Amino acid sequence: MAEPKVITAAIALIKVESIGGELKTIGRMRNLRITENIRRGRVVGLGEVKPSELPVLEWSGTVNVGQYAFKTDTSVINALSRKFSSTTAFIQSLLFDEGINIQLQKKLKKEDGTYAYETFATVNKAHLTSEGLDISEGQIGGRDGTFEFTEPLTYA
């Protein structure tokens, strides 16, 4: 049996986990940049100038997300919702934030001629740290967000 052919570039679908544990797709990103950083220490012996070891001290991950702004009620930026009756309700949503999951998918053409999406990587528990809105004359507006995540990027 032949391997399914990839026919488009990867896309990123934003999925939020419901209280019942079900993943719901809430948006599609126009661009995405995932960065994982590893901070290392230096172990240098007495009388030495070069390190003998470089142990890992810290790992961190960030995701920068861009979306078109024409559909604002189901966007990734609604991880930080703006529909609150009071500032107190907004603050409570920040305090009880559980993060969102971002699944990177590729579109495949199956043998029967139909198409399917297959997840090839997942960012789990991404927490919004900043957001922005862009409106330019003659252009499509966008909403951007930066997230930090606490688990390494995993590939399927």
KAJO-V233282 format. One line per field, one symbol per residue. psi: psi as a letter, one per 40 degrees, with the letter a starting at -180 (. if undefined). A space follows every 10 residues. Layout:
psi: ???
//
This chain:
psi: hihihheiii ihhhhhhide ehhhheihid ihhhhhihhi ihhhiheidi idigihdiii hihhhhiiee geefideedg iegieidddd dddddfheii hhhhiihihi deeiiihhhe ihhifhhhdi iihhhiheih iihiihiiie iihii.
//
